[in-house]
Amino acid sequence: MSNLTPRDASTRAADTDRIQVAQLLTEAASRGRLALSEYEQRLAKAYAAQTYEDLDRLTEDLPEAADASNRRGASSPAPKTLLLAILSGFERRGRWNVPGRITTFTLFGGGVVDLRYADFTSANVEIHAYSIMGGQTILLPPEINVEVHGVGVMGGFDHDVDGPGTPGAPKVTIRGFSLWGGVGVKRKNRKPNAPESR
């Protein structure tokens, strides 16, 4: 059953609509309703969708779609996030809401920001990553588009993120610097039955 009335089906979808459907698909996959391969196929189609009808086709067989039908256009980005590791570490893994801006800082510490299972709340995400005598890794799923503008001084800042993302998928821009440290940026495939966290 369609989530939209016929007159609304041909309306052009906005970035927020695509993001909401991506979140719905992630929820369905986490409940075991979609296999990993089918989830990733539907996710790519959701990001490329032009109309509500395109999006609706991707979710019409999912029970979660009935609860989401009234949310179109109502999403807002998660609040800005600051992740610090001073003589310690931080990890963001599993399912979590990715804000439009994240700042990470490691000083004699380390960190991991894993976006592979996360729910994007914005079509454009900025990550400001800083490492001083520490290190951090940013893991991206295959469909995400990425630009890296970081600088390493007597350290490293990865720029070699292989392959383009999916047209229409969220774009992550990574800026910052490392001093006697490192910022690693890598694309990594999802694994079936990944741990869920919130």
N, C-alpha and C positions, 0 to 999 in steps of 0.2 A: 504494500500500500504506500502511496506517495505521501511525502511529508508536506507537499506544497499543493496549492490549488492549481488547476491547469493554467489559469491566466498568469500565475507567477512563475511557472516553470521555465519560460523562455527569458526571464530577466537575467541580466548578466550578474554573475557571482563576484563578490568582492574578496579581497585577501582574507578578511576576517571569516567569511563563509568557508573558504578552503581550509583555513586553520581549524575551524570547528569540526569539519568533517574528518580532518586528519586526527584530531583528538578522539573523535568517536571511533574511528578505525583502530586506533591504538588501544582504546578501552576494550573493544571487541576482541582484539588479538590477545590482550592480557587475560581475558576470561576464557580463552581457548576456542572462540568461535571462528577464528581465522588462522590458518596455518601461516607460518612466516612468509613463505613465497607469495601466497595470495594477498597477505597484508601489504607487502612491499609493492606488488603490482597495483593494488587499489590506491595505495598512498600516492604513487607516481601519477595515476589518473586523476586523483583529487587535486593535486597541485596544478595539473594542466587543464582542469575543468574551466569552461567558459560560462556556463549557465547553471542555474539551480537544478535544472533537469539532469545535467551531467553529474552533478553531485548527488542528486537523489538516487540515481541508478546504482551508485556505489554502496548505498546504505539500506536500500529498501528491504533486504532480507535479514537485517539485524534488529533484534529487539531494542537495542540501545537507541535506534533512530527515532522511536516514538517519543522518547523523553527529550530529544534534541530538537524536535521540529519547531519549537517556539523560541529557540535561542538565536536564530539567524540574525547577524548584525549586532548582537548584544555583547560580544566579547571585549575585554580590555586587557592590555598587557599586564603581566605580573609586575610587581614592584622591582625596582633596580636591586641588584644583589652585589654584595661585597664578600669575597672569599679571601681570608687571610691565613697564612701559614708562617708564623714567626717561631722558629725553633720547634716546629710542629708540622702538621699536614692537614689538608682538606680533601674531601671527595664529594662530588655530586654525581651520582650514578642512578640507574633505574629510571622510574617515572618521576619526573618533577617538572614544574612549570618554568619554562625558559623565559626570562624577561627580555625586554628590548635592549637592556644594557646590563652587562656583568663586568665587574672589576675584580681581577685576581692579583694577589701579591704574595710572593714567597720570599722569605729572608731566612737563610739557613734552614729551609724546610722544603716541602714538596706538596704537589696537589694534582688532582685529576678532575677535569670537567668532561663528563661523558654525555654527549647529546644524542646518542643513538636511540635511546628509548624514551627520551624526554618529549613533553608536549610543548610545542612552540606556541606562544601567545602573541607573537608579532611576526610580520613578514620580513622585517629587517632587525637583525640582532647585532649589537656591537659588543665585542669582548675586548677589554683593555687589560692586557696581561703583562705583569712586571715580575721579573725574577732577579734577585740579587743573591749570589752565592747559594742559589736554590734551583729547583726545577719544577716544571709543571707540564702536563700533557693535556691537550684538547682533542677529544675523539669525536669525529664527525661521521654521521651515516652517509651512505653513498649518494643520496638524492640532494643533499644540501649544497647550495652554491656558496662559495667561499672566496674571500679576498684577504690576503695577508700583507700587512704593512709594518711589520715589526723589525727591530734592529738588535743585533747581538754585538756587544762590546766585550771582547775577551770571553765570549760565550756564544751560544747559538740561538737562533730564532728561525724555526722551520718556515720555508717558503714553498717547498716542493710538495704541494698537496696534489696528488695525481687525479686527473680526470675532472671534467665539468660535472656539475650537478644536474638535476632535472629542471627544465624550464618551468617557471612558476613556483618552484619550491622556495622556502625561506632562504634568505641570504645572510650569511654570517661574515662580518667584517672584523678581523682581528688586528689590533694595533698594540704597540707597547715596545718594551725593550728588555734585554737581559744583560746583566753585568756579572761576569764570572759565574754564569748560570745558564739555564736553557729553558726555552719554551718549545715544546714539540707539538706539531699540528699534524694529525693523521686521520685519513679516512679508514674506517674499519666496519666490516659487515656486522650486522646483528647476528646473534645466536638464538636458536630456538630455546624456549623456556628460560629466558633471562630473568634474573631476580627482579621483583617489583618493589619499588619504594616510593614514598611520597613525602 
